[in-house]
Amino acid sequence: MKVEIWSDVMCPFCYIGKRRFESALQELPFRNEIEVEWKSFQLDPSLKHEPGKNINQYLAERKGISVPKAKELNEQVTNMAAAEGLQYDFDKAVVANSFDAHRFSQLAKKYGKGDAAEESLFKAYFTEGKNISDLDTLVDLGKSIGLDGAEVKQTLEGDAYANEVKKDIAEAEAIGVRGVPFFVVDRKYAVSGAQAADTFKQVFERAYTEWKKEKNQFTTIQGEVCSTDGDCK
C-alpha cells in the first residue's frame, strides 16, 4: 500500500509530521507492506538566500507580524518538535530556497534513499543550521546517506530532476494541496498536517483493510479449463 507525502524542507511541521507518521508505522503489524514516497512542494518558490537574514525576520515579513511575535511562534514550534524528540535551532536556521534540495531528494529516490534524503535535509536545516541551497552542503549530505558525491554534484550543477520537482508541485495543486505536510494513502484517504500518531494509525488501518480486500478480489470470466482433479471442460 502506497503512502505519498508532499513536504517542503523548510516546513517545521513537516519534520514533526514525519516523526509522528513514523511512530504510527511502528505500531502497525503490516508496516512492511507500506511503500512511502516523498513528493516535492515549495511553500515559497520565490525565496532567495539573503545572508544575514534570520528565520524570525523572514517569518515576520512573510506573515506581516513583528519579529518578537515571529520568534514567539518559532519557540512554540520548537517545543512541539522537542516533544517528538527533535531539536530545532531557529537561531541558526539559514533562510534559503528549497528547489535544489528537492532535486537532491528526487535523485535520492532513484536509489531508494528518498526517506534518508528527507531526514538529512530536515536535520541540516532545523538542527544544524546548514544552507540547504548550497551545492557543497547537498553533496556532503548525499555522501552521508550513501550517494556518490560526484553524481550529486553533476546532477545539481545542471537542471536534472527539475521537471520531476515541478511535476510533483503541479500534481499537488491538481489534487487540492494547499499546505504541507500532506499525506495521501492509497489514493483514497488524505491526512493534512502533522496529525497525532493515533490519527495516522487509524487512517492506515482503515486504508489497509480496504487495500488488502481489493488486492485479493478478482473478477473471473469463466471459460474452458483443466482442473487439478483431471477434468477438462
HELIX and SHEET records of a PDB file:
HELIX    1   1 PRO A   12  GLN A   26  1                                  15    
HELIX    2   2 ARG A   31  GLU A   33  5                                   3    
HELIX    3   3 ILE A   55  LYS A   63  1                                   9    
HELIX    4   4 VAL A   67  ALA A   83  1                                  17    
HELIX    5   5 PHE A   99  LYS A  110  1                                  12    
HELIX    6   6 GLY A  114  PHE A  122  1                                   9    
HELIX    7   7 LYS A  123  THR A  127  3                                   5    
HELIX    8   8 LEU A  135  SER A  144  1                                  10    
HELIX    9   9 GLY A  149  GLU A  157  1                                   9    
HELIX   10  10 ALA A  162  ALA A  174  1                                  13    
HELIX   11  11 ALA A  197  LYS A  215  1                                  19    
SHEET    1   A 4 GLU A  35  SER A  40  0                                        
SHEET    2   A 4 LYS A   2  SER A   7  1                                        
SHEET    3   A 4 PHE A 182  VAL A 185 -1                                        
SHEET    4   A 4 TYR A 189  SER A 192 -1                                        
END                                                                             
